[in-house]
């Protein structure tokens, strides 16, 4: 049985609230789960201590049993210090697009032209 540590959505429309659960990977997202390990409330401020609450002993137990966390849960576990930080490289994320580069080049050329005219 492939176990996953993942989020199960609750809450109403446009008011998300998640349970951190351990479940069989073949079960639906909000379906049957083995154990509830904590909660995640994305509507709270990022510095609020109630945004993510987990039973760390049980999380360590399930990770030891071979449960694989999903990407979002893995980030929460990294913040809690349970899982080693994984290197994520996306070198193109901060790079402007083609049109933005063209606009910047045009703006720089115009600024250089104005500076040489003075």
C-alpha positions as CSV (number, residue, x, y, z in Angstrom):
1,X,0.0,0.0,0.0
2,X,1.4,3.4,-1.1
3,X,0.9,5.9,1.7
4,X,0.8,9.6,1.2
5,X,0.9,12.5,3.6
6,X,-1.4,15.0,1.9
7,X,-4.1,17.7,2.3
8,X,-7.8,16.9,2.4
9,X,-9.9,19.9,1.7
10,X,-12.7,21.0,3.9
11,X,-14.5,24.3,4.4
12,X,-17.0,26.1,2.2
13,X,-16.7,27.7,-1.2
14,X,-13.9,30.2,-1.3
15,X,-13.1,29.5,2.4
16,X,-10.6,26.6,2.2
17,X,-9.5,24.7,5.2
18,X,-7.4,21.6,5.0
19,X,-6.7,18.5,7.2
20,X,-3.2,17.0,7.0
21,X,-3.9,13.3,6.7
22,X,-2.1,10.0,5.9
23,X,-4.0,8.1,3.2
24,X,-3.7,5.4,0.7
25,X,-2.6,7.1,-2.6
26,X,-5.4,5.4,-4.5
27,X,-8.1,7.1,-2.3
28,X,-9.8,10.3,-3.4
29,X,-8.5,13.6,-2.1
30,X,-11.3,14.2,0.3
31,X,-12.1,10.5,0.7
32,X,-11.1,7.9,3.2
33,X,-7.9,8.4,5.2
34,X,-6.0,6.4,7.8
35,X,-5.2,9.1,10.4
36,X,-5.6,12.9,10.8
37,X,-2.2,14.4,11.6
38,X,-3.0,18.1,11.7
39,X,-4.6,21.1,10.1
40,X,-3.7,23.9,7.6
41,X,-5.7,27.1,7.4
42,X,-4.4,29.2,4.4
43,X,-6.6,32.1,5.3
44,X,-4.6,33.0,8.4
45,X,-1.5,35.2,8.2
46,X,1.8,33.4,7.4
47,X,3.3,34.3,10.7
48,X,0.3,33.1,12.7
49,X,1.2,29.9,14.7
50,X,-2.3,28.4,14.1
51,X,-1.9,28.4,10.3
52,X,-0.3,25.0,10.4
53,X,-0.6,22.6,13.3
54,X,0.7,19.0,13.3
55,X,1.2,16.2,15.7
56,X,4.9,15.9,15.0
57,X,5.4,12.5,16.7
58,X,2.8,10.9,14.5
59,X,4.2,12.6,11.4
60,X,7.6,11.2,12.2
61,X,6.1,7.8,12.8
62,X,4.4,7.8,9.3
63,X,7.4,9.1,7.5
64,X,9.4,6.3,9.2
65,X,6.8,3.8,7.9
66,X,7.5,5.0,4.4
67,X,4.7,7.5,3.8
68,X,5.6,10.0,1.1
69,X,4.6,13.7,1.6
70,X,3.1,15.6,-1.3
71,X,5.0,18.7,-2.4
72,X,2.9,21.2,-0.3
73,X,3.1,19.0,2.8
74,X,6.8,18.5,2.3
75,X,7.3,22.2,2.5
76,X,5.4,22.3,5.8
77,X,7.5,19.5,7.1
78,X,10.7,21.3,6.0
79,X,9.6,24.4,7.9
80,X,9.0,22.2,11.0
81,X,12.4,20.6,10.6
82,X,11.2,17.0,10.1
83,X,12.3,16.5,6.5
84,X,15.5,17.7,5.0
85,X,15.2,20.8,2.8
86,X,15.0,19.8,-0.9
87,X,16.8,21.8,-3.5
88,X,14.3,23.4,-5.9
89,X,15.8,25.1,-8.9
90,X,13.8,27.2,-11.3
91,X,16.2,29.6,-12.9
92,X,13.7,31.1,-15.3
93,X,11.1,32.0,-12.7
94,X,12.4,35.6,-12.0
95,X,13.4,36.3,-15.6
96,X,11.2,38.7,-17.5
97,X,9.4,37.6,-20.6
98,X,10.3,38.4,-24.2
99,X,8.1,41.5,-24.5
100,X,9.2,42.9,-21.2
101,X,12.9,42.6,-22.3
102,X,12.0,44.4,-25.5
103,X,10.3,47.2,-23.6
104,X,13.3,47.5,-21.2
105,X,15.7,47.7,-24.1
106,X,13.7,50.4,-25.9
107,X,13.4,52.4,-22.6
108,X,17.2,52.1,-22.1
109,X,17.9,53.2,-25.7
110,X,15.6,56.2,-25.3
111,X,17.3,57.2,-22.0
112,X,20.7,56.9,-23.7
113,X,19.4,59.1,-26.6
114,X,18.0,61.7,-24.3
115,X,21.3,61.7,-22.3
116,X,23.4,62.2,-25.4
117,X,21.1,65.0,-26.7
118,X,21.8,67.1,-23.5
